[in-house]
Amino acid sequence: MIDEKTIKIRFVHRKGHNNYAIQRRTWWGGWKYIGYTINMGYGSVYDYYTADTRQKLLHVVLENYYKTDRRFVNVHEYPTIKHY
């Protein structure tokens, strides 16, 4: 039997941008945004994963950040917060 990984996340509704960002739970109980680094050759930029809906965002983060599929992880979702 495959041991399933549990990830703890919460979505952040960004009112000004009208989209969602995602955060993961850290070991010490804090929250950290999930993002990616873009290397432009002369410098790099860190950007957050964002999407119009929570389902699209979860799919992109599981595929690109966690390198897995929804079938192989347990997602423990905390309540969404609103960022104005």
C-alpha positions as CSV (number, residue, x, y, z in Angstrom):
1,M,0.0,0.0,0.0
2,I,1.3,3.5,-0.9
3,D,1.6,5.9,2.0
4,E,-0.3,9.0,1.1
5,K,1.2,12.4,1.9
6,T,-0.9,15.0,3.7
7,I,-0.5,18.6,2.8
8,K,-2.1,21.5,4.7
9,I,-3.1,24.5,2.7
10,R,-5.3,27.6,2.7
11,F,-6.4,29.8,0.0
12,V,-6.0,33.6,0.1
13,H,-8.6,35.6,-1.9
14,R,-6.9,38.7,-3.2
15,K,-9.6,41.2,-3.6
16,G,-7.6,43.8,-5.5
17,H,-6.4,41.3,-8.1
18,N,-9.6,39.3,-8.1
19,N,-7.8,35.9,-7.9
20,Y,-6.6,33.4,-5.4
21,A,-3.1,32.7,-4.0
22,I,-2.2,29.7,-1.9
23,Q,-0.3,29.2,1.4
24,R,1.1,26.0,3.0
25,R,1.4,25.3,6.7
26,T,5.0,25.3,8.1
27,W,6.4,23.1,10.8
28,W,6.2,25.9,13.4
29,G,2.5,26.6,12.7
30,G,3.0,29.6,10.5
31,W,1.9,30.1,6.9
32,K,4.1,30.6,3.8
33,Y,3.0,31.5,0.3
34,I,3.8,28.9,-2.4
35,G,5.6,30.4,-5.3
36,Y,8.2,29.9,-8.0
37,T,11.4,31.6,-9.1
38,I,11.9,33.0,-12.6
39,N,15.5,33.3,-13.6
40,M,16.0,36.1,-16.2
41,G,19.8,35.8,-16.6
42,Y,20.6,39.1,-15.0
43,G,18.5,38.5,-11.9
44,S,15.6,36.5,-10.6
45,V,12.1,37.2,-9.5
46,Y,9.9,35.2,-7.0
47,D,6.2,35.1,-7.9
48,Y,3.2,33.4,-6.2
49,Y,1.1,30.8,-7.8
50,T,-2.3,32.4,-8.6
51,A,-5.5,31.5,-10.5
52,D,-9.1,32.6,-10.9
53,T,-10.6,29.6,-9.1
54,R,-9.4,27.5,-6.2
55,Q,-9.7,24.2,-8.1
56,K,-7.4,25.5,-10.9
57,L,-4.9,26.8,-8.4
58,L,-4.8,23.5,-6.5
59,H,-4.3,21.6,-9.7
60,V,-1.4,23.8,-10.8
61,V,0.3,23.8,-7.4
62,L,0.1,20.0,-7.1
63,E,1.4,19.5,-10.6
64,N,4.3,22.1,-10.5
65,Y,5.2,22.5,-6.8
66,Y,4.5,19.2,-5.2
67,K,5.1,17.1,-8.5
68,T,2.2,14.8,-7.8
69,D,-1.5,14.3,-8.6
70,R,-4.6,14.7,-6.5
71,R,-5.1,11.0,-6.3
72,F,-1.8,10.5,-4.3
73,V,-2.2,13.2,-1.6
74,N,-4.6,14.0,1.2
75,V,-5.4,17.8,1.1
76,H,-6.3,19.3,4.4
77,E,-7.8,22.7,3.6
78,Y,-8.1,25.4,6.2
79,P,-10.6,28.3,5.8
80,T,-10.0,30.8,3.1
81,I,-8.9,34.3,4.2
82,K,-9.6,37.5,2.4
83,H,-6.8,39.9,1.6
84,Y,-7.9,43.4,0.7
